[in-house]
Amino acid sequence: MIIEAKGIHKSFGNLEVLKGIDFCADAHEIVAIMGPSGAGKSTLLQILGTLSTPDSGSLQIDGEDVLRLMGDRLAAFRGRRIGFVFQAHHLLPEFSAVENVLIPALIAGVPMKEARAKAVRLLGEVGLEARLDHKPAELSGGEQQRVAIARALVNDPAVLFADEPTGNLDSATKQEIHRLFFALREKWGQTIIIVTHDPELAALCDRTLTMRDGIFI
């Protein structure tokens, strides 16, 4: 089991957003989390991705008790073992596609030559071998999301978290990105957790969980 969370509670002030969530995911599994806005999906994803800390509960990722990790140790674990894809691409506008992809590898200590070669290979995997030197403003929304996916994979994470990854895309581009997630899973073997409102994407996943009012229903 790659992810095992138990009894996850999270409140903001008097608002209890997560009410004792249990969640697990196996290696290579793709899990969709659905539910109305305000159900707690993104809060849960941020906690599972170690971007936020629960008020109580336990969380193990790839055999590591991540709630015991602090500071640099947590950042290093996140950088090596976790990848993120968001609805907004969060690409750095002044850098090219290949530079955006290789930056996390440099941060992780990978030599520039090796990081660039990996970035070029991943951009080829997502169909952007002809766009390596294009900056984000020169790319379509779908192409920008492909760059973001390649960036998320550059350090070979055990888990990829995606929060509404096709929320801003037209229907044809959405389908391309959907297929890409599954093709990459087959090639690279990541566990992928996707928060989505898109029933078409959820239907493709190995398993779909639905949240409402801070719990799975």
LODRENTOR-783236 format. One record per residue (C-alpha): residue number from 0; x, y, z. Coordinates in nm, 4 decimals. Example, Ala and Ser with C-alpha at 12.3 -4.5 7.8 and 13.67 -1.06 7.14 Angstrom:
BEGIN
> resi, X, Y, Z
> 0, 1.2300, -0.4500, 0.7800
> 1, 1.3670, -0.1060, 0.7140
END
This chain:
BEGIN
> resi, X, Y, Z
> 0, 0.0000, 0.0000, 0.0000
> 1, 0.1492, 0.3329, -0.1072
> 2, -0.0823, 0.5666, 0.0884
> 3, -0.2521, 0.4919, 0.4187
> 4, -0.4334, 0.7707, 0.6028
> 5, -0.6416, 0.7115, 0.9147
> 6, -0.8675, 0.9394, 1.1152
> 7, -0.7767, 1.2600, 0.9309
> 8, -0.9430, 1.5631, 1.0924
> 9, -0.8962, 1.9233, 0.9825
> 10, -1.0731, 2.2397, 1.0946
> 11, -1.0375, 2.6033, 0.9982
> 12, -1.1607, 2.8050, 1.2939
> 13, -1.5016, 2.6667, 1.3877
> 14, -1.5479, 2.4955, 1.0498
> 15, -1.4673, 2.1237, 1.0552
> 16, -1.3660, 2.0460, 0.6972
> 17, -1.2492, 1.6849, 0.7369
> 18, -1.4306, 1.4660, 0.9888
> 19, -1.2171, 1.1580, 1.0367
> 20, -1.1204, 1.0498, 0.6852
> 21, -0.9690, 0.7060, 0.6218
> 22, -0.8031, 0.6624, 0.2821
> 23, -0.5665, 0.4152, 0.1212
> 24, -0.4282, 0.3543, -0.2250
> 25, -0.2257, 0.0688, -0.3671
> 26, 0.0809, 0.0945, -0.5865
> 27, -0.0031, 0.1849, -0.9497
> 28, -0.3690, 0.2561, -0.8628
> 29, -0.5558, 0.5558, -1.0060
> 30, -0.8197, 0.6849, -0.7644
> 31, -1.0702, 0.9627, -0.8341
> 32, -1.2128, 1.1725, -0.5502
> 33, -1.5389, 1.3458, -0.6393
> 34, -1.7937, 1.5561, -0.4551
> 35, -1.9517, 1.9029, -0.4502
> 36, -1.7515, 2.2196, -0.3891
> 37, -1.6794, 2.2590, -0.0195
> 38, -1.6845, 1.8843, 0.0478
> 39, -1.3192, 1.8880, 0.1585
> 40, -1.1604, 1.7250, -0.1479
> 41, -0.8806, 1.9755, -0.2033
> 42, -0.8087, 1.9999, 0.1701
> 43, -0.7687, 1.6224, 0.1818
> 44, -0.5447, 1.6260, -0.1260
> 45, -0.3212, 1.8920, 0.0299
> 46, -0.2871, 1.6850, 0.3471
> 47, -0.2160, 1.3640, 0.1549
> 48, 0.0402, 1.5574, -0.0478
> 49, 0.2083, 1.6918, 0.2709
> 50, 0.1312, 2.0529, 0.1779
> 51, -0.0934, 2.0845, 0.4842
> 52, -0.0979, 1.9160, 0.8261
> 53, -0.4073, 1.7520, 0.9784
> 54, -0.5261, 1.8417, 1.3274
> 55, -0.5209, 1.4700, 1.4086
> 56, -0.4792, 1.1354, 1.2372
> 57, -0.1970, 0.9376, 1.0802
> 58, -0.0494, 0.9334, 0.7311
> 59, 0.2021, 0.6994, 0.5734
> 60, 0.3277, 0.7445, 0.2184
> 61, 0.5567, 0.4884, 0.0565
> 62, 0.6332, 0.3437, 0.4004
> 63, 0.7240, 0.6809, 0.5582
> 64, 0.5383, 0.8306, 0.8561
> 65, 0.5281, 1.1726, 0.6926
> 66, 0.3634, 1.3546, 0.9842
> 67, 0.6884, 1.3015, 1.1776
> 68, 0.8925, 1.4767, 0.9093
> 69, 0.9615, 1.8469, 0.9542
> 70, 1.1301, 2.1269, 0.7651
> 71, 1.4013, 2.0226, 0.5230
> 72, 1.3375, 1.6504, 0.5731
> 73, 0.9720, 1.6919, 0.4754
> 74, 1.0585, 1.9139, 0.1777
> 75, 1.3162, 1.6594, 0.0587
> 76, 1.0681, 1.3719, 0.0881
> 77, 0.8023, 1.5705, -0.0971
> 78, 1.0460, 1.6629, -0.3716
> 79, 1.1580, 1.3030, -0.4255
> 80, 0.8419, 1.0999, -0.3718
> 81, 0.5444, 1.3247, -0.4563
> 82, 0.4393, 1.5042, -0.7754
> 83, 0.1635, 1.7632, -0.8136
> 84, -0.0541, 1.8745, -1.1037
> 85, -0.2991, 2.1581, -1.0395
> 86, -0.5812, 2.3154, -1.2393
> 87, -0.3635, 2.6250, -1.2782
> 88, -0.0395, 2.5129, -1.4362
> 89, 0.1935, 2.7237, -1.2145
> 90, 0.4607, 2.7292, -1.4815
> 91, 0.7331, 2.9916, -1.4494
> 92, 0.6626, 3.2323, -1.7384
> 93, 1.0220, 3.3400, -1.7977
> 94, 1.1470, 2.9835, -1.8488
> 95, 1.1054, 2.7466, -2.1432
> 96, 0.9142, 2.4199, -2.1240
> 97, 1.2295, 2.2154, -2.0735
> 98, 1.3582, 2.4558, -1.8077
> 99, 1.0267, 2.4392, -1.6190
> 100, 1.0469, 2.0604, -1.6164
> 101, 1.4099, 2.0298, -1.5090
> 102, 1.3999, 2.2816, -1.2210
> 103, 1.2610, 2.0336, -0.9608
> 104, 1.5357, 1.7885, -1.0562
> 105, 1.8023, 2.0566, -0.9993
> 106, 1.6480, 2.1354, -0.6605
> 107, 1.6730, 1.7644, -0.5774
> 108, 2.0459, 1.7730, -0.6566
> 109, 2.0444, 1.6118, -1.0007
> 110, 2.3298, 1.7409, -1.2235
> 111, 2.2171, 1.9787, -1.4992
> 112, 2.3090, 1.7486, -1.7893
> 113, 2.1149, 1.4581, -1.6392
> 114, 1.8198, 1.6795, -1.5399
> 115, 1.7928, 1.8259, -1.8891
> 116, 1.8096, 1.4837, -2.0543
> 117, 1.5308, 1.3578, -1.8267
> 118, 1.3204, 1.6691, -1.8973
> 119, 1.3639, 1.6288, -2.2736
> 120, 1.2650, 1.2626, -2.2506
> 121, 0.9551, 1.3373, -2.0439
> 122, 0.8427, 1.6174, -2.2737
> 123, 0.8734, 1.3688, -2.5576
> 124, 0.6591, 1.1240, -2.3596
> 125, 0.3820, 1.3854, -2.3293
> 126, 0.4030, 1.4774, -2.6989
> 127, 0.5920, 1.8065, -2.6728
> 128, 0.9246, 1.7177, -2.8314
> 129, 0.8732, 2.0079, -3.0754
> 130, 0.7987, 2.2596, -2.7959
> 131, 1.1050, 2.2229, -2.5724
> 132, 1.2178, 2.5840, -2.6001
> 133, 0.8739, 2.7466, -2.6021
> 134, 0.7768, 2.9586, -2.3037
> 135, 0.4349, 2.9065, -2.1394
> 136, 0.2795, 3.2061, -2.3188
> 137, 0.3620, 3.0364, -2.6498
> 138, 0.1805, 2.7148, -2.5530
> 139, -0.1884, 2.6242, -2.5510
> 140, -0.3645, 2.5408, -2.2253
> 141, -0.3397, 2.1705, -2.2975
> 142, 0.0295, 2.1994, -2.3826
> 143, 0.0941, 2.3910, -2.0612
> 144, -0.0760, 2.1151, -1.8645
> 145, 0.1414, 1.8565, -2.0392
> 146, 0.4494, 2.0521, -1.9301
> 147, 0.3117, 2.0571, -1.5747
> 148, 0.2613, 1.6792, -1.5857
> 149, 0.6163, 1.6236, -1.7141
> 150, 0.7468, 1.8498, -1.4369
> 151, 0.5518, 1.6502, -1.1774
> 152, 0.7167, 1.3282, -1.2994
> 153, 1.0771, 1.4457, -1.3327
> 154, 1.1898, 1.3122, -0.9930
> 155, 1.0167, 0.9744, -1.0381
> 156, 0.7618, 1.0238, -0.7579
> 157, 0.5805, 0.7310, -0.6015
> 158, 0.2556, 0.9289, -0.6004
> 159, 0.1106, 1.1898, -0.8342
> 160, -0.1623, 1.4155, -0.6939
> 161, -0.3811, 1.6005, -0.9447
> 162, -0.6347, 1.8663, -0.8387
> 163, -0.8903, 1.9334, -1.1166
> 164, -0.6176, 1.8751, -1.3782
> 165, -0.8525, 1.9264, -1.6747
> 166, -1.0842, 2.1853, -1.5182
> 167, -0.9735, 2.4677, -1.7489
> 168, -0.9557, 2.2696, -2.0732
> 169, -1.1942, 2.2182, -2.3637
> 170, -1.3544, 1.8766, -2.4056
> 171, -1.1181, 1.7469, -2.6746
> 172, -0.8089, 1.8533, -2.4789
> 173, -0.9546, 1.7040, -2.1620
> 174, -0.9795, 1.3658, -2.3293
> 175, -0.6184, 1.3898, -2.4456
> 176, -0.4996, 1.4656, -2.0916
> 177, -0.7160, 1.1844, -1.9514
> 178, -0.5522, 0.9358, -2.1886
> 179, -0.2113, 1.0753, -2.1033
> 180, -0.2501, 1.0034, -1.7305
> 181, -0.3260, 0.6390, -1.7989
> 182, -0.0498, 0.6013, -2.0570
> 183, 0.2008, 0.7448, -1.8112
> 184, 0.0794, 0.5145, -1.5363
> 185, 0.1412, 0.2174, -1.7648
> 186, 0.4931, 0.3383, -1.8461
> 187, 0.6126, 0.4870, -1.5149
> 188, 0.3958, 0.3044, -1.2601
> 189, 0.2890, 0.5924, -1.0375
> 190, -0.0056, 0.5842, -0.8017
> 191, -0.2294, 0.8736, -0.9110
> 192, -0.4905, 1.0473, -0.6933
> 193, -0.7193, 1.2823, -0.8866
> 194, -0.9670, 1.5310, -0.7416
> 195, -1.2184, 1.6005, -1.0164
> 196, -1.5710, 1.7147, -1.0961
> 197, -1.5469, 1.5348, -1.4313
> 198, -1.7507, 1.2103, -1.4325
> 199, -1.5869, 1.1041, -1.7596
> 200, -1.2414, 1.1140, -1.5989
> 201, -1.3663, 0.9451, -1.2815
> 202, -1.5218, 0.6637, -1.4846
> 203, -1.1812, 0.5811, -1.6307
> 204, -1.0162, 0.5458, -1.2884
> 205, -0.9658, 0.2183, -1.1044
> 206, -1.1794, 0.3436, -0.8163
> 207, -1.3935, 0.6484, -0.7381
> 208, -1.4656, 0.7844, -0.3909
> 209, -1.7262, 1.0531, -0.3240
> 210, -1.6955, 1.3121, -0.0472
> 211, -1.9678, 1.5173, 0.1129
> 212, -1.9421, 1.7385, 0.4197
> 213, -1.5964, 1.6176, 0.5142
> 214, -1.6504, 1.2421, 0.4902
> 215, -1.6619, 0.9739, 0.2237
> 216, -2.0141, 0.8567, 0.1462
END
